[in-house]
Amino acid sequence: MVSGKDKKSSEKEKTPVVAVRRRLTDTNNAGGLNVDRCIEQLRRCEILTESTVKDLCNKLKEILIDEPNVVPLHSPLTVVGDIQGQFFDLLEIFKIAGDCPDTNYLFLGNMTNRGFYSVETVSLLLCLKLRWPNRITILRGNHESKALTEIYGLYAECMRRYGNANVWKYFISVFDHLSLGATIDDKIFAVHAGLSPQINTLDQIRVLDRFHDIPKEGAITDLVWSDPDPERDGFNRTGRNAGCSFGQSIVQKFLQTNRIESIVRGHQLCMDGYQILFDHKISTVWSAPNYCYRCGNIAAVLEISENLDKYYNTFLPCPDSERQVPEVDWLKEMPDYFA
């Protein structure tokens, strides 16, 4: 396992991650909600009350509504791929790459579903975003949608643990506010999945109406569903029944048009934790080790220095001694399809 603890956290702490104005600076007691106390509770793997989740989501939407579709960020920062509800592996990331706010974070989406603890995972990340909005950015993934949360775990988990669907609805309302992409020092474009035949420029992403559920098709759908394809050039259909595949020439044209150097994304399982394609022009980061508690993969986060040097910090699952396992394996209820 490669450790990132030797990184100079003091340098990260001095540099704000977001280059845009924020409504709140100190948000610990935003509207009477003690966010620090919520974070401490969640780190113990204890869920928040329904009313607290409601307050959390309502206050966070006040911040997210001011964020642009493409958030301008500055290095240094750490990029995190899919978490998929693997809460204790999320805590492992904070141990390896640094805690928030000492480390600036960009999450590429798909924080929910599949894992045993989607409620805690989503709740903790939303609390961290509310507490330190300048230090953490969360993009929308394809699993931050009504349809996939109903199929792959979050909806059922909310029903089991709260007895109703209210918390699920609060989460969905926040998902509808998440940004679609980010730029890092105007040199790297970050997105959950990939490119779209309907999108040639970043400005076209900036003017999309994102404040609704992910549609069945279109530019937003492509951004959260598409995959690079080293075997086929151009845009092509995929077996996912959503989004498309895109080849090297598509990536090169997009980079040249927008004067950026590379793309970083999540969305696809990588057995080594990451994958680099097209002469280092696009990379995939996968941050859920031993995906679904059975795939046997290692995971990674991408640490980007002030000089835009990239370090893929790989890690193994959280030790069994530090994780909790539900008495019932709820994953058996889910479809055996890796969306």
N, C-alpha and C positions, 0 to 999 in steps of 0.2 A: 504494500500500500504506500502510495506517495503522499507525504504529508506537506501541507501548506502552512504549517504553524510558524515556520521560520521567516515568512514574509513580514515586511515592515508594516505592521498595522498602523503605526503612527502616521505614515505617509498617507494611507487610505483615509484615516480619520480627518485629515486636513482638507480633503477635496470633496466638495459636495457632488453627488452623482447627477443631479438633475439641473439642467441649465435654464429652466423656466421658473417663473414666479409661483410660489405656493401660497395658499390662503392661510395656512396655519404654520407656526414655527414650533412652539412647544404645545404638543397635543396630548399630554398625559392625562389631563383632566378636561378633555374636550366635552363641553356640555354636561359636565358632571360624571362622565364615564371615566373611571380610573383604569386607564389602558395598561399601565404597568402591572397592576394587580391581575388584570385579565391575562397578560402574557405569562406571569408567574404561574397562574392556575393552569393554563394550557400546557406549559412545559412539564407539568406533572401529569399530563394526559388526562386532565379533568375538563369536561365540556363546560361551556358557559351556559347560563340560563337562557331561555328563549327570549326574554325581554332584553337581556344584555346583547344578544346577537342582533336583535332588531335595532337597538341604539347604535351598535357598532357599524352595521351596514348603512344606516341612514347617514351617519356622520362621515363615513368614508366616501359615500357618493358625492358629498359636497366637495371633496377634494378631487375625485376622479373626473367629475364633470368639467373641471378646468384643465385637465390634461389633454393635450392634442392627440390625434390619432397616431402620430409618429413622434415619440418623446425624444427630445435631444438630450443626450447624456454625455458625461465626461468620464474619462479614465482617471484613476484606476478603478476597476470594478470587477466583480465576479459574476459570470453568467451561469445560470442554473437551468437545466433542461427539465424534462418531465419528472414530476414527483409521484403522481398517481396515487395519492392518499397513503403513501408509506411514511407515516409520521415519524417513526423513530429513525429512519434514514435521513429525514429532513434535519432532525436534531444532530445527526452525525455530520451533515454538511456544515452546520454552524461550528462544530468542534474542529473540523478540518480546515475550513476556509476562513474562519473568523466569524464572530457574532455580529449582529446588527445592533448598533450603528457603526461599530469599528470597521466593518467591511461594507462597501457599497455593493448592492445586489441588483441584478436584473434577472427576473424569473420569466422564462419563455412560455409559460402557460402549461396547461394540463397538470394542475396541482391536485386535482380530485379524481375520484373513481379508482376502481381496481383494488386499492389497498384496503386494509382493515380500518383505517382511521382517517377517512376523508374529512369528517367534521372537525377534528382537531387540527388537521393540516390546513384546511381553508381558514379556519378561525384564527390560527396563529399568524398566518401570513397576512391576513387582513388587519389584525391588530398591529403587527409590525409596520405595515404601510400607514396606518393611521397615526401611530406613535412617531415614526420617522419618515415622513413622506418624501423628504429629500434624499433619503438613503436607500430606498428600495422601490423598484419599479416592477409591476406585474403586468405582463401581456396576456392577451386572451388566446387560449388554445381551443382546439375542436371539442375537447371534453368540457369546456365551460359553456355548456348549452343545455337547454331543457331536455332534448331527446336523449343525449348520451348519459346525462346524469340520471335519467329515469331507467336506463337500461343497465348501466355499469356500476351502480352502487350508491351514489350520493343520496338519491331520493329515498331508497329503501333504508339507508342508514339513518337518515333524519327521522323517518317514520318510527323506526325501532327505538331510537334513543329519546325522542321528544314526544312521541305519541300522535303527532300530526305533521302536516307538510309545511307549516309556517316557516321554519328555519330554512328549509330548502328554497322556498319562495324568496326569502331575504337574500340568500346567496345568489340566486339567479338574477335578482335585480342588480346586484353588484357586478356580476359577470357581464351584464349588458352595458356596463360603463367602462370596462377595461379597454385600454389602448390596444392598437393592432400591431404596432411596431415601434422600433426605436433606432436612433442613430448614435454611434459612439464616436465622439470627436469628428463627426462628419466624414468618417472614413469606413465605418463598419455599419451595415444594416442588419438589425436583429428582428426576427419574425418567428412566429411559432413554427410554421411549416414551410412555406415557399412562395413562389411567384405565380403570377396570373397572366393569361393572355389579354386580359382587360386592363392591365396595369403596366405602363411603360415608365412612369416617373413616380418619385416619392410624393410629389404634389398631388397626384391623382389619389393616393392613399389618404393624404391629409384632408381631402374634402369629402370623403365617404361618410355617410350617416351610420355610425356604429352603435347607436343607442337602442338596440333591439336584439332579439335572438338571432343566432346565426342562420341565414337563409339556406335553402336547399341548393342553390347555385349562385354564381356570381363572384365578384372580386373578393369580397370578405370571406366567402367560403373557400376560395382558392388559397388565400393567405393562411388559413388555419388547417388546410387539408393536403396541400400539394407536396410532392416529393421530387428531389433531384433524381435523374436517371442516367447513370454512366453508360448505359447500353444504347439509348435512343436519344437522338437530338430533337430539338423543337419541342412543342407542346403535344402531349398525348394523353389518352385516357388511362386510368389506373384501375386496379381491382378494388379500390376502396369505395367505389360508387359515389365519390365526392372528390372535388378538386381535380388535379391533373398531375402528370409528370412533366419535367422540363429538363432539357439537356444543357450541355456546356455552352453552346453558342447563345442560348437564352440568358444564361447567367452573365456571360461576358458583355452582351449588349446592355443589360440592365445596369451593370457596374459602370460601363463607359457613359451611358446616358446620364446617370446620376452622379458621376464623378466620385464614386466610392471605390474602395479597394476589395472588400470581401463581404460575405454574408455569413451570419451565424444563425442557426435554427435548432429546434428540437424535433419532436414529433415521431421520430423513428428509433426503435430499439437498436442499440449498438452493443454488441457483445463485449467490446473493449472499452465501452464508455463514451467513445467519440469516433467520428469518421471524418476524414478530410478528402474532398473531391475537387476535380477540375483545377489542378495546379494550385491548390490552397485558396481557391476563390470562394469556396463554400464549405462550411463545416457543420456537422451535426453533434450536439451535446445531449447525452442521455444521463439523467441523474437519479434514476431509480434502480439501485443494485438488486440483483436477483429478482427481477421484475415478476410481479404476481407471486412472489415467494417460491418460484419454481424454475425460472429461466437460466439461472446460473451465471448471468452476466455481471461484470463489474460496472461501475458507474464513474462519472466524471463531472467536474465543473470546469469552466474555462475562466482562468484568471488573466485579465488584460492589464498590463502595466501602463504607466504614464507614457511610455514610448510605443505603446500598442504592441508590445511583445506578448505572445500568447503562450500560456502554460496550461496544459490539460492535466489537471490535478485529479488523478484517478483514486478511487476508494472502494472498499468492500462494504457489505451490509453492516449495519449496526450489530455489535455482538449480541448474541442471544441473551446474555445475562443483563443487558440493558434495555431489552424490549419486552413489551407485554403482548400476549397472543390471546385473542378472544376464545372463549370456551367452544364456540361454534364457528366452523369455517364458512363464513358467509360467501366466500368466493365461489363455492359450489353452486350457488344460485344464479351465477352470471353466465351469459353466453360465452362459449369458448372461441372467441374471435377477438383478435388484437386490433382494435380500431385505433 
